[in-house]
Amino acid sequence: MSQTLLDLIDAALATVEDPEIRRPITDLKMVKSREVVDGVARVAVWLTVSGCPMRDTITSRVVEAVGAVPGVSAVEVELDVMNEEQRKELRASLVGHDEREIVFTKPGNLTRMYAVASGKGGVGKSSVTANLAVAMAMQGLSVGLVDADIYGHSIPRLLGATEPPTMVEGMIMPPQAYGVRVISMLAFKPGGVSQPVAFRGPMLHRALQQFLADVWWGDLDVLLLDLPPGTGDVAISTAQLLPQAELVVVTTPQTAAAEVAIRAGMLAQQTKQRLAGVVENMSSFPCPHCGEPMDLFGSGGGQMVSETLTRELGTDVPLLGRVPFDVRLREGGDNGTPLVASDPDAPASTVLTEVATRLGTRARGLAGMSLGITPAGRL
Ligand SMILES: Nc1ncnc2c1ncn2[C@@H]1O[C@H](COP(=O)(O)OP(=O)(O)OP(=O)(O)O)[C@@H](O)[C@H]1O
């Protein structure tokens, strides 16, 4: 009888996923032992590191899964910590190789990659990226988000993902929020959020490389990168490290913002990247009193960027959506609750979700790619 009960307990443990790695703890060899004495199940679990921030979550998941097995009256969980050998084995089983390489550039990798760019700061690029990531995760996609704005990182706050990552044998397990794996410079600053980052160009490249190679991303459907504004070092490093990443340009409706956004988009011509499209943010919204459309930041910027880039690059660069100005989007960013999660039916959420659906399911091909050829004929 106890054999049958143990089988049931094993089956229950196989449903418990490690919250960071998102694989069954049985596959990860995290179950040290299990036994049943008079209906009381005792489960010992190996944690990867002693200060594992997920210890309580793992414990409660084990208690819930094993406690639901008929015949189990109580569950006791004991935690132990893996030794170096076990961690190495775990690392090898997860990564499949030892050297630090960027998995996204390996042949056969199917992760869709989007680098979100803007011409200038403050147009809402980070807010759009964070909400797109959460919307994609809410659609069941496995999503990673790199805050490539090394100096001005803001993604952890926008998603409330400010806890430090767990390290397993030099591999960084990224914190998660709303189902999105997030890495940012915050994870590497002992002085916390207000500590400035004083990096020169080559250091920025190295930091980005580390975000991509040393972080355990798992099998991602989509990787989003929140670039710093403009066409500086990080935008170029991204193109070098992830040449398959497509650009998404964010602008406001304002002509001045649109003009600089075009420059950010034109970078694709030099880097030979594809342009997935343009998102206009802080667009027209209905006046709360009279319902008339309010164009707080002018109008037409997104359309202008889309049309100009289409013409200049000789390829379709669609306007993916116009996200209305919404104070709740700003408030959600301030308190780490993205609007698409807190109010999925808000007009801004609806647009962001549509853009997320489009990008998350987009077929990969030559569309949107500047071929870098000049038409033959009269000069
Ligand atoms: N659609 C919107 N409606 C209202 N407020 C918005 C909207 N989009 C962004 N904001 C607010 O605008 C400000 C700038 O947004 P955000 O930080 O996302 O811009 P950014 O382009 O990433 O800036 P930077 O690159 O300089 O960090 C934030 O306070 C944000 O909450």
The ligand as a MOL file (V3000), in Angstrom:
LIG
                    3D

  0  0  0     0  0            999 V3000
M  V30 BEGIN CTAB
M  V30 COUNTS 31 33 0 0 0
M  V30 BEGIN ATOM
M  V30 1 N 0.4200 56.0700 -22.7400 0
M  V30 2 C 0.8320 56.7330 -21.6490 0
M  V30 3 N -0.0350 57.4820 -20.9380 0
M  V30 4 C 0.3560 58.1950 -19.8440 0
M  V30 5 N 1.6120 58.2000 -19.3730 0
M  V30 6 C 2.5260 57.4600 -20.0410 0
M  V30 7 C 2.1860 56.6890 -21.1960 0
M  V30 8 N 3.3130 56.0580 -21.6280 0
M  V30 9 C 4.2990 56.4030 -20.7750 0
M  V30 10 N 3.8370 57.2490 -19.8230 0
M  V30 11 C 4.6080 57.8960 -18.7530 0
M  V30 12 O 5.5750 58.7240 -19.3970 0
M  V30 13 C 6.7950 58.7250 -18.6800 0
M  V30 14 C 7.9290 58.2660 -19.5800 0
M  V30 15 O 7.7240 56.8990 -19.8980 0
M  V30 16 P 8.9160 55.8550 -20.0040 0
M  V30 17 O 9.8530 55.9740 -18.8700 0
M  V30 18 O 8.3080 54.5580 -20.3110 0
M  V30 19 O 9.6220 56.4780 -21.3010 0
M  V30 20 P 10.9720 56.0780 -22.0130 0
M  V30 21 O 10.7880 56.4590 -23.4320 0
M  V30 22 O 11.3330 54.6740 -21.7270 0
M  V30 23 O 11.9920 57.0450 -21.3380 0
M  V30 24 P 13.5750 56.8480 -21.1650 0
M  V30 25 O 14.0510 56.1530 -22.3950 0
M  V30 26 O 14.0520 58.2450 -21.0430 0
M  V30 27 O 13.7410 56.0150 -19.9500 0
M  V30 28 C 6.5830 57.8200 -17.4860 0
M  V30 29 O 6.2080 58.6140 -16.3880 0
M  V30 30 C 5.4190 56.9360 -17.9170 0
M  V30 31 O 4.6520 56.4620 -16.8140 0
M  V30 END ATOM
M  V30 BEGIN BOND
M  V30 1 1 1 2
M  V30 2 1 2 3
M  V30 3 2 2 7
M  V30 4 2 3 4
M  V30 5 1 4 5
M  V30 6 2 5 6
M  V30 7 1 6 7
M  V30 8 1 6 10
M  V30 9 1 7 8
M  V30 10 2 8 9
M  V30 11 1 9 10
M  V30 12 1 10 11
M  V30 13 1 11 12
M  V30 14 1 11 30
M  V30 15 1 12 13
M  V30 16 1 13 14
M  V30 17 1 13 28
M  V30 18 1 14 15
M  V30 19 1 15 16
M  V30 20 2 16 17
M  V30 21 1 16 18
M  V30 22 1 16 19
M  V30 23 1 19 20
M  V30 24 2 20 21
M  V30 25 1 20 22
M  V30 26 1 20 23
M  V30 27 1 23 24
M  V30 28 2 24 25
M  V30 29 1 24 26
M  V30 30 1 24 27
M  V30 31 1 28 29
M  V30 32 1 28 30
M  V30 33 1 30 31
M  V30 END BOND
M  V30 END CTAB
M  END
